[in-house]
Amino acid sequence: MNLKKKNLRLAIVGVGYVGLPLALAFGKKRNVIVYDINKNRIIELKKNIDKNLEFNRHQIKSVKKLKFTHDTKDLASVNCFIITVPTPIDKFKKPDLQPLIRATKMIAKIIKFNDLIIYESTVYPGCIEEICVPIFENISNLKFNRDFFCGYSPERINPGDKKYIISKIKKITSGSTPQVAKLVDDLYNEIITAGTHKAPSIKVAEAAKVIENTQRDLNIALVNELSIIFGKLKIDTEDVLKAAESKWNFLPFRPGLVGGHCIGVDPYYLTHKAKQVGYRPEIILSGRKINDNMGNYVTLKLIREFKKKKIKIKGSKILIMGLTFKENCSDTRNSGVKSVVDGLKKYNCNLDLYDPLANVDDIKKLYGCRPISYLNNNTYDGILLTVAHKEFRRIGETKIINLCKKNHVIFDLKYLFSKEKITLRL
């Protein structure tokens, strides 16, 4: 391989939560072609609009070296492709590699001798070399590590986080040969001020990424299980956690609904690969089971409290505050709130959905109804605070209490307000 960093002509393939910040960062240093299969997404970005609300118009407009496109012909001059497409799971909780495979097939049709393809999508250990590389070889008739090369630098973007932006998050890098690994590492050091960690192989980098969110998932599963136990013991979970945190090395996790594109997904990539090699990972799957069942637990806890307070369940008016998969983020995909909404519908409750950050069309598509845009006092038998948006803190507990009827239940899943003013907490 004789490619030099200064001669790399970049394309970012996939412009979601991962691709856009990457494109903007590189676009401050060099010319970048930004490709997405979604024509509407490209049209919006050309107008400096990010529907994910991660970047404002000025932040996009100020980067002059970007070319947004949905036409593969614009990729002809590129010799370094960075693929950032999503890697979800299917309804059977198995890895859905179709977006990754489609992107790989598309690039395979246009790669040339000496091209470099870098993946950022979360995968299981071995996926790039076992799944993607054969596709390149079969379609392009080029030979891996002779005619084309691969790298892997897993994304670590935290949607909604304005402090730990891409440049301030240490980056794992890797390459299919030592020379390629150095080139990939040098390239990312161009935009990452926090530095990089060069892994010894692509497979190691893939494994490192997939265990990051698996570890978080298991820690959340532990505190979710603790909250269930403490609920039965009539102990406030937050009080227990604050007491335990007085020890310097206690990890500050909180219970709650687990969703999103990473924490609720990545463990299944690892368990899938583990089963392929003949091992059933008991702890990881147990953690997943606990977190997947939290929506049902929340629903039943609310219903029991309704019965305790003699509130008629059928026809009751309930407000769900927060529909996204995490706080201060607009994305509703894979939100754990969906399981709570579905559960309450089975009890024939009348639900109002409210989230000032979520996209109205996305909510309508996911839930089959439009969210409400304003809040009326003395309306609700129950309120579920499911996502810790800053906007909800701004509204404040007094105004939220005033939304309720005299006899009511407020279930605060995210410890937004004082326990003295709230009926239930996890």
MIPA-17678 format. One record per atom (N, C-alpha, C): residue in three letters; x, y, z. Coordinates in steps of 0.1 Angstrom, whole numbers, plus 5000, padded with zeros to 4 digits. Layout:
BEGIN
ALAXYZ...
// end
This chain:
BEGIN
MET500949885000MET500050005000MET500950125000ASN500650224991ASN501450344990ASN500650474992LEU499450454998LEU498650575001LEU499250655013LYS499250785012LYS499650875022LYS498450955027LYS498550995040LYS497451065046LYS497051185038LYS497951265033LYS497651385025LYS496951355012ASN497151235007ASN496551194994ASN495151134996LEU494651115008LEU493351055010LEU492251145005ARG491351094997ARG490151164993ARG488951095000LEU488351165010LEU487351095019LEU485951105014ALA485150995017ALA483750995016ALA483150935029ILE482151005035ILE481450945046ILE480150885041VAL479950755043VAL478850685038VAL477850655050GLY476750735050GLY475750725061GLY475950855069VAL474850935070VAL474951065076VAL473951075088GLY474050985097GLY473150995109GLY473851055121TYR473650995133TYR474251045145TYR475751035144VAL476250935137VAL477750905136VAL478350975125GLY477750965113GLY478351025101GLY478451175100LEU477351245105LEU477351385104LEU478451455113PRO478651425125PRO479751485133PRO481051455127LEU481251325122LEU482451285116LEU482751375103ALA481751395095ALA481851475083ALA482251615086LEU481551675096LEU481851815100LEU483251835106ALA483651735113ALA485051735119ALA486051735108PHE485951635099PHE486951625088PHE486751735078GLY485551785076GLY485351895067GLY485952025071LYS486452035083LYS487152155087LYS488652145083LYS489052025079LYS490451995076LYS490651965061ARG489651905055ARG489851865041ARG488551845034ASN488551835021ASN487351815013ASN486751675016VAL485451675018VAL484751545021VAL483451535013ILE483251415007ILE482051385001ILE481151315011VAL479951365013VAL479051305023VAL477851245016TYR477751115017TYR476751035010TYR475750975019ASP474450975015ASP473450895022ASP472450855012ILE471950735014ILE470950675005ILE469550755006ASN469350815018ASN468150895021ASN468251035014LYS467451045003LYS467551174995LYS467051285004ASN465951265012ASN465451375020ASN466451425030ARG467251335036ARG468251365045ARG469351465039ILE469751425027ILE470651505019ILE470151645016ILE468851645012ILE468251775009ILE468251865021GLU467851815032GLU467851885045GLU469251935049LEU470251855047LEU471551895051LEU472152005042LYS471751995029LYS472152105020LYS471552235024LYS470452235031LYS469752355036LYS470252385051ASN471252305055ASN471852325068ASN470952285079ILE470052185077ILE469052145087ILE469452005091ASP469551985104ASP469851855110ASP468651815118LYS467751725114LYS466551685121LYS466851625134ASN468051575136ASN468351505149ASN468751605159LEU468751735156LEU469051845165LEU470351845172GLU471351765166GLU472651765171GLU473451885168PHE473151945156PHE473852065151PHE472952165146ASN473252295148ASN472352395143ASN472852435129ARG472052535123ARG472352575109ARG473752635108HIS474152715117HIS475452785116HIS476552675117GLN476452575125GLN477452475126GLN477652395113ILE476652375106ILE476752305094ILE477152395082LYS476552515082LYS476952605071LYS478352655072SER478952665084SER480252715086SER481352615080VAL481052495078VAL481952395073VAL481852395057LYS482852455051LYS482752475037LYS483252365028LYS483952265033LYS484552165024LYS483752035023LEU482452045025LEU481551925024LEU480751935011LYS480551815005LYS479651804994LYS478651694997PHE477351735000PHE476351635003PHE475751574990THR475551444990THR475051384978THR474351244981HIS473351214973HIS472751084973HIS473051004960ASP473951054952ASP474350994939ASP475650924940THR475650794938THR476950724939THR477950764929LYS477550824918LYS478550874908LYS479550974914ASP479051044924ASP479951144931ASP481051084939LEU480950954941LEU481950874949LEU483150824940ALA483050854927ALA484050794918ALA485550834921SER485650954926SER487051004928SER487650974942VAL486850904950VAL487150874964VAL488150754965ASN489050764974ASN489950644976ASN489950604991CYS489150674999CYS489050635013CYS487550645017PHE486850535020PHE485450535023PHE485350505038ILE484550595045ILE484250565059ILE482850535061ILE482450415064ILE481150365064ILE480550365079THR479450445080THR478850465093THR477350435094VAL476950325086VAL475550295086VAL475150225099PRO473850215102PRO473350155114PRO473550005113THR473649945125THR473649795126THR472649755137PRO471349745134PRO470349715144PRO470249565146ILE469249525154ILE468849385155ILE467449365149ASP467149245146ASP465849215140ASP464849175151LYS463649135147LYS462649105157LYS462948985166PHE463948905161PHE464348785169PHE465548815178LYS465948945178LYS467048995186LYS468448935181LYS468448925168LYS469748885161LYS470248995153PRO471549005151PRO472149115143PRO471549125129ASP471149245125ASP470649275112ASP471749345104LEU472449275096LEU473549335089LEU473249385075GLN471949385072GLN471549425059GLN472049565055PRO471849675064PRO472349805060PRO473849805057LEU474649725065LEU476049715064LEU476449645051ILE475749535048ILE475949455036ILE475649535023ARG474449615024ARG474149695012ARG475149805009ALA475649865020ALA476649965018ALA477949905013THR478249795018THR479549725013THR479349684998LYS478249634994LYS478049594980LYS478149724971MET477549834976MET477549954968MET479050004966ILE479850004977ILE481250044976ILE482049944968ALA481749814969ALA482449714962ALA482349734947LYS481349794942LYS481149814927LYS482049934922ILE482550014932ILE483250134927ILE484650144932ILE485050054941ILE486450064946ILE487450034936LYS488650094938LYS489750074928LYS490950024935PHE491949994927PHE493249944933PHE493750044943ASN494149994955ASN494750074965ASN493850154974ASP492550124972ASP491550204980ASP491450144995LEU491050235004LEU490950205018LEU489450225022ILE488950115029ILE487550125035ILE487650115050ILE487150215057ILE487150215071ILE485650205076TYR485450105085TYR484150095091TYR484050155105GLU482950215108GLU482650265122GLU481450205128SER480650125120SER479450065126SER479849955136THR478949945146THR479249845157THR478849705151VAL479849615152VAL479649475148VAL480249375158TYR480049255155TYR480649155164TYR482049125160PRO482949065168PRO484349045165PRO484448945153GLY485148995143GLY485348915131GLY484448955119CYS483449035121CYS482449065111CYS483049125098ILE483949225100ILE484449295088ILE485249205079GLU486049115085GLU486949035077GLU486148905072GLU485148865080GLU484348745076GLU483148775067ILE482548885068ILE481348915061ILE481649025050CYS482349135053CYS482449245044CYS483549215033VAL484749175038VAL485849155029VAL485549055017PRO484848945020PRO484548855009PRO483548924998ILE482749005003ILE481849084994ILE482649174985PHE483649244990PHE484549324982PHE485249244972GLU485849124976GLU486649044967GLU485748984956ASN484548944959ASN483648874949ASN483148974939ILE482849094943ILE482249194934ILE483349274926SER484349314933SER485449394927SER486449314919ASN486649184923ASN487749104917ASN489049154922LEU489149234933LEU490349284939LEU490649194951LYS491949184954LYS492449094965LYS492649174977PHE492149124988PHE492249195001PHE493749195006ASN494149315011ASN495449335016ASN496549335005ARG496049334993ARG497049344981ARG496549464973ASP495249454969ASP494649554960ASP493749654968PHE493149614979PHE492449704987PHE492649675002PHE492249765011PHE492649755025PHE491449795034CYS491349755046CYS490249785055CYS490849835068GLY490049925074GLY490249965088GLY489049965096TYR489149965109TYR487949975118TYR488250075129SER487350175130SER487450265141SER486050295147PRO485650215157PRO484250215161PRO483850355167GLU482550385163GLU482050515168GLU481850515183ARG481950635189ARG481750645203ARG480850775206ILE480050805196ILE479250925197ILE478150905208ASN477951015216ASN476851005226ASN475851115222PRO474751075216PRO473751165211PRO473151255222GLY473051385220GLY472551475229GLY473551535239ASP474751485238ASP475851525247ASP476651635240LYS476551755246LYS477251875240LYS478651895246LYS478951815256LYS480251825262LYS481251735256TYR480951605255TYR481851505249TYR481551495234ILE481951585227ILE481751585212ILE482851495206ILE482751475193ILE483651375187ILE485151395189SER485551525189SER486951555190SER487451525204LYS486551525214LYS486951505228LYS486751365233ILE486451265224ILE486351125228ILE487451045222LYS488250985231LYS489350905226LYS488850795216LYS489650775205LYS489150695194LYS490050565193ILE489350455192ILE490050335189ILE490250325174THR491450285169THR491750275155THR492350135153SER492250085140SER492849965136SER492949955121GLY493749865116GLY493849845102GLY494249695099SER494049665086SER494149525082SER495649485080THR496549585080THR498049555081THR498649665090PRO499849645095PRO500449745103PRO500549875097GLN500849875084GLN500950005077GLN499550075076VAL498549995073VAL497250055072VAL496750105086ALA497050025096ALA496750065110ALA497350205113LYS498550225109LYS499150355112LYS498550465104LEU498150435091LEU497550535083LEU496150575089VAL495350475093VAL494050505099VAL494250585112ASP495150545120ASP495450615132ASP495850765130ASP496750785120ASP497150915116ASP495951005111LEU495150935103LEU493951015098LEU493051065109TYR492750975119TYR491851015129TYR492451115139ASN493751105141ASN494451205149ASN494351345143GLU493951355131GLU493751485124GLU492551555131ILE491551485136ILE490351545142ILE490151525156ILE490851425162ILE490551385176ILE491651445185THR491251545193THR492151605202THR492451525214ALA491451435217ALA491651345229ALA492551235227GLY493051215215GLY493951115212GLY493350985207THR494150885203THR493650755198THR494250645206HIS493650525204HIS494250395209HIS494350305197LYS495550275192LYS495650185181LYS495650035185ALA494549975182ALA494349835186ALA495249745177PRO495649625182PRO496549535174PRO495949475162SER494549475161SER493849405150SER492449465149ILE491849445137ILE490449485135ILE489549405145LYS489849275146LYS488949195155LYS489049245169VAL490149285174VAL490249345188VAL489449475189ALA489549555179ALA488849685179ALA487349655179GLU486849555171GLU485449525170GLU484949475184ALA485849385191ALA485449335204ALA485449445214ALA486349535214ALA486449645224ALA485149725223LYS484749755211LYS483549845209LYS482249765215VAL482149645211VAL480849575215VAL480749555230ILE481949545237ILE481749525251ILE481549655259GLU481849775253GLU481649895260GLU480149915264ASN479249895255ASN477849905258ASN477249785265THR477949665263THR477549545271THR477749575286GLN478949635289GLN479249665303GLN478149755309ARG477849865301ARG476849955306ARG475449895308ASP475149805299ASP473849735299ASP473749655312LEU474849585315LEU474849495327LEU474849575340ASN475449695340ASN475449775352ASN474049835354ILE473349875343ILE471949925344ILE471049815348ALA471249695343ALA470449575347ALA470549555362LEU471749565367LEU471949545382LEU471149645390VAL471249775386VAL470449865394VAL468949855392ASN468549815380ASN467149785377ASN466649675386GLU467449565388GLU467049455396GLU467049505411LEU468049585415LEU468049635428LEU466849725431SER466349805421SER465249885423SER463949805426ILE463849695419ILE462749595421ILE462749545435ILE463949505439ILE464149445453ILE463749555463PHE464349675462PHE464149775472PHE462649825472GLY462049815460GLY460549845460GLY459749755468LYS460149625468LYS459449525477LYS459749545491LEU460949605494LEU461449625508LEU460949765513LYS460249835504LYS459749975508LYS460950065511ILE462050055504ILE463150145505ILE463350225492ASP463650355494ASP463850435482ASP465150405476THR465150365463THR466350325456THR467350445455GLU466950565452GLU467850675451GLU468550705464ASP467850685475ASP468450705488ASP469550605490VAL469350475486VAL470350375488VAL471550405479LEU471250445466LEU472350465457LEU473250585462LYS472650695467LYS473350805472LYS474250765484ALA473750685492ALA474450635504ALA475650555499ALA475450465489ALA476550375484ALA477550455477GLU477150565470GLU478050645463GLU479050725472SER478850715485SER479850785494SER481150715494LYS481150585489LYS482450515487LYS482950555473TRP484250585473TRP484950645461TRP484750565448ASN484650425449ASN484750345437ASN483350285434PHE482350335440PHE480950285436PHE480550355423LEU480050275414LEU479750325400LEU478350385400PRO478150515395PRO476950585397PRO475950565386PHE475450435385PHE474350405375PHE472950425382ARG471950445373ARG470650465378ARG469650375371PRO468550325377PRO467650245370PRO466850315360GLY466250245351GLY465350305341GLY465150215329LEU464450275319LEU464150205307LEU465350205298VAL465750095292VAL466950085283VAL466550075269GLY466950165261GLY466650165246GLY467850215238GLY467450265226GLY468550325218GLY469150235208HIS470150285201HIS470750205191HIS472050125196CYS472350145208CYS473650095213CYS473449995225ILE473050055236ILE473049975249ILE472049855248GLY470849875241GLY469949765240GLY470149675228VAL471149705220VAL471449635208VAL472749565208ASP473849635212ASP475249575211ASP475449445218PRO474849425230PRO475049295236PRO474549175228TYR473549195220TYR473049085212TYR474049055200TYR474849155196TYR475849125186TYR476949025192LEU477349055205LEU478348975211LEU477748835215THR476548825220THR475948695223THR475748615210HIS475448675199HIS475248605186HIS476548535183LYS477648615183LYS478948555180LYS479348445190ALA479048465203ALA479448375213ALA478748235210LYS477448245206LYS476748125203LYS477248055191GLN477748135181GLN478348075169GLN479547985173VAL480348025183VAL481547955187VAL481247855198GLY479947835201GLY479547725210GLY479447765225TYR479347895228TYR479147935242TYR477948015244ARG477147985254ARG475948065257ARG476348155269PRO476348285266PRO476748385276PRO475548415286GLU475548355298GLU474448355307GLU474248495313ILE475348555318ILE475248685325ILE474748795315ILE475248805303ILE474848905294ILE473448895290LEU472948775288LEU471548745284LEU470648775296SER471048745308SER470248765320SER470048915321GLY471148995319GLY471049145320GLY470049195310ARG470149145298ARG469249185287ARG467849155291LYS467549035297LYS466249005300LYS465649095310ILE466449135320ILE465949225330ILE465649365324ASN466549415316ASN466249545310ASN465149545300ASP464949435292ASP463849425283ASP462549425290ASN462549375302ASN461249355310ASN460949485318MET461749585318MET461449695327MET460249775323GLY459849775310GLY458649845306GLY457449775312ASN457449645312ASN456349575319ASN456249595334TYR457449605340TYR457449635354TYR456949775357VAL457349875349VAL456850005351VAL455350015350THR454849945340THR453349945337THR452649885349LEU453049775354LEU452349705365LEU452449785378LYS453649855380LYS453749935392LYS452850055392LEU452650115380LEU451650225379LEU450250175382ILE449950065376ILE448550015377ILE448249975392ARG449249915398ARG449049885413ARG448750005421GLU449550115418GLU449350235425GLU447950295422PHE447450285410PHE446150335407PHE445050265415LYS445250135417LYS444350055424LYS444350095439LYS445550115444LYS445750155458LYS445050285461LYS445150375451LYS444550515453LYS443050515448LYS442550395444LYS441150385440LYS440850475428ILE441850475419ILE441650545406ILE441150445396LYS440050475389LYS439550385379LYS440550365367ILE440950245364ILE442050225354ILE441450245340LYS440450175337LYS439850185324LYS439350325321GLY439850385311GLY439450515307GLY440150625315SER441150585323SER441950685330SER442750765321LYS443050895324LYS443750985316LYS445250985321ILE446150945312ILE447550935316ILE448451015306LEU449351095311LEU450351175303LEU451651105304ILE452251075292ILE453551025291ILE454551135287MET455451175296MET456351285293MET457751225289GLY457951235276GLY459251185271GLY459051055263LEU459451065250LEU459250955241LEU460550915234THR461650985236THR462950955229THR463650845237PHE464750795231PHE465450685238PHE466350735249LYS466650865249LYS467450915260LYS467151065261GLU467651125272GLU467451265274GLU468151365264ASN467451475262ASN467951585254ASN468351535240CYS467551445234CYS467851385221CYS466451375214SER466451385201SER465151385194SER464751255188ASP465551145190ASP465351025183ASP464450925191THR463450885185THR462450795192THR462750645189ARG463650615180ARG463850475176ARG464350395187ASN463850275189ASN464250185199ASN464050235213SER463150335215SER462950385228SER462250285237GLY462750275250GLY462150185259GLY460750235264VAL460350355261VAL459050405264VAL457950335257LYS458350285245LYS457350215236LYS456650105244SER457450025251SER456849915258SER455949955269VAL456150065275VAL455250115285VAL453950165279VAL454050235268VAL452850285261VAL451950165257ASP452650065251ASP451849945246ASP451249875258GLY451949865269GLY451349805281GLY450149875287LEU450150005287LEU449050075293LEU447850075283LYS448150065270LYS447050055261LYS446149925263LYS446849825268LYS446149695271LYS445149715282TYR445349815291TYR444449845302TYR443349945298ASN443349975285ASN442350075280ASN442450215286CYS443650255289CYS443950385294CYS443950485282ASN443550605285ASN443550715275ASN444950785277LEU445750775267LEU447150825268LEU447350955260ASP447951055266ASP448551175259ASP450051155258LEU450651175247LEU452051165245LEU452651305243TYR453651335251TYR454251465250TYR455751455250ASP456451525240ASP457851535240ASP458251645230PRO458651755236PRO458951875228PRO460151855219LEU461051755221LEU462151735212LEU461951635201ALA461051545203ALA460851435193ALA460151495180ASN460451425169ASN459851465156ASN458351415156VAL457451505152VAL456051475152VAL455751355143ASP456351355131ASP456051255121ASP456651115126ASP457751115133ASP458350995139ASP457350935149ILE456851025158ILE455950975168ILE454650915162LYS454150985152LYS452950935145LYS453150805139LYS454250785133LYS454650655126LYS454750545137LEU455350575148LEU455650475158LEU454450445167TYR453650545170TYR452550515179TYR451150525173GLY451150575161GLY449850575154GLY448950695158CYS449550795165CYS448850915169CYS449851035170ARG449251155170ARG450051275171ARG450351305186PRO451451355189PRO451651395203PRO450951525206ILE450651555218ILE450051685222ILE451051785222SER450651915219SER451652025218SER451552115230TYR450552105238TYR450352185250TYR449852105262LEU449952155274LEU449552085286LEU448452155293ASN447452085297ASN446352145304ASN446252105319ASN445952205327ASN445852175342ASN444652085345ASN444752025357ASN443651945362ASN443151835352THR444051775345THR443551685334THR443851535337TYR444951505344TYR445451365344TYR445351295357ASP444951165355ASP444951075367ASP446351035370GLY447251025360GLY448550985362GLY449551045352ILE450751065356ILE451851115347ILE453051035349LEU453650995338LEU454850915338LEU455951005332LEU456951035341LEU458151105336LEU459151005332THR459350985319THR460050865314THR461450905309VAL461651035305VAL462951075299VAL463351205306ALA464651225310ALA465051335318ALA465451455309HIS464551505301HIS464851625292HIS465051745301LYS465951835297LYS466151955305LYS464952035304GLU464152025294GLU462852095293GLU461952065304PHE461851935308PHE460951895319PHE461451955332ARG462751965334ARG463252035346ARG462852175346ARG462952235334ARG462552385333ARG461052405337ILE460252315332ILE458752325335ILE458552315350GLY459252225357GLY459252225372GLY458152135378GLU458452085390GLU457451995396GLU456152055399THR456152185403THR454852255407THR453852255395LYS454352295383LYS453552305371LYS453052165367ILE453952065368ILE453651925365ILE452551875374ILE452651895387ILE451651855396ILE450351915393ASN450352045389ASN449052115386ASN448352055373LEU449051975365LEU448451915354LEU447551805358CYS447651755371CYS446951645376CYS445651675383LYS444751575383LYS443551585391LYS443951575406LYS443051605415LYS443351605429LYS443851465434ASN443251365430ASN443651225433ASN444451175421HIS445751155422HIS446551125410HIS447851045414VAL448551005404VAL449850935406VAL450850995396ILE451951035402ILE453151085393ILE454250985395PHE454650925385PHE455650815385PHE456950875378ASP457950905386ASP459150975381ASP460250865380LEU460450825367LEU461450715364LEU462850765364LYS463050895363LYS464450945361LYS464851045373TYR464251035384TYR464651115396TYR464751265392LEU463751315385LEU463751455380LEU463451545392PHE462551505401PHE462051595411PHE462151525425SER461851605435SER462051555449SER461051445452LYS461451345460LYS460551235463LYS459351275471GLU459451385478GLU458351435486GLU457151475478LYS457351525466LYS456351575457LYS455851465447ILE456551355446ILE456251255436ILE455651125443THR454751065436THR454050945442THR455050825441LEU455650805429LEU456350685427LEU457750715421ARG458750635424ARG460050635417ARG460550495416LEU461450475406LEU462050345405LEU462950315416
// end
